[in-house]
Amino acid sequence: MGVGAPDREEYGPRTRPLPFERGTDGPRVIMVGVDGTRTSERAGSYAAGLARRQSAALVVVFVSSPSGLTALVPGMDAGAVQRTHDELADELRRECRRGAEQWGIPVTLLVRRGDAYGELRAAADEFQADMVVVGASEQAGHRLVGSVATRLVRAGRWPVVVVP
């Protein structure tokens, strides 16, 4: 995301304001967490298809988790990490805009920095998500210490779909 770019963008038709009611005829707001990995891309596709079939709003949350290790690793360029973040965010903007137009669904893109679990949890509460969709972690260490998906499921606040 370039300098001055907003952290929230909306595409597609406007949603009808309805009173919040959990557990109605289907999800009204489907939130998906994406981070550029293969599993998060599949999660994004699954969530978009579900939103289209359910006539639901889609909230796409891209969380970049800056690592403190960047400064400690020799040869690691913090500027390159920022450029990668910006490129991913720009690609997501294009995909969200194209999907909203193609499928006729309201799409909100949030670009955040920080802890993925904390940012996803906050966004799900902010948008009163009826469902959270995330990709399964591909990192071996998460089998031992728990992944973002596991933490979201354990929170027990929303139905969570974990896409392999």
Phi, psi and omega in degrees: 000128181287171180299130178083358179287142182290156178265003178217125179227145180238139181228160175079191183292157176284146176278152174281129177291120178236153176296143180290128178210110180283140175082035179271213185289001181155172182291136175264328180231119177249125180250138178231135175264129180231149180216010179094353179280164179300317183291327179287329175296318177295321178297319178298317178295317179298313182296319179296317178297319179294318179298319179296313182293328183266358186055044182255161172280147179245128175247118180257123182243117176255116180246122174262123181257097180295135181261136175292344180288340182306317182287337184269340183274121179299135178085353179278123184261114179299328178296322178293322178297317179295319179296320178297316177302312182297318180295317178297318180296319178295319178297319178296322177302313180297315181296318180295316179297314181296316180296318180297317180290317183292318186261350178067035178243150175286129180234130173246129177253126174247131176246117184231160173235141178138203180287123185302313181299312181297318180290320178294317179299314180296318180294320179298321177290316182300318183264004181051054182297138175272343182203145176240131180241130177220160175274150177292143179291140176258005182269129183299323183296336181290341176293334182266315186260351179097139181262175175300318180300315180298318180295322178294318178297315181295333178298329175063030184257341182212157168295136181238127175254125179252116184266127180289000000 
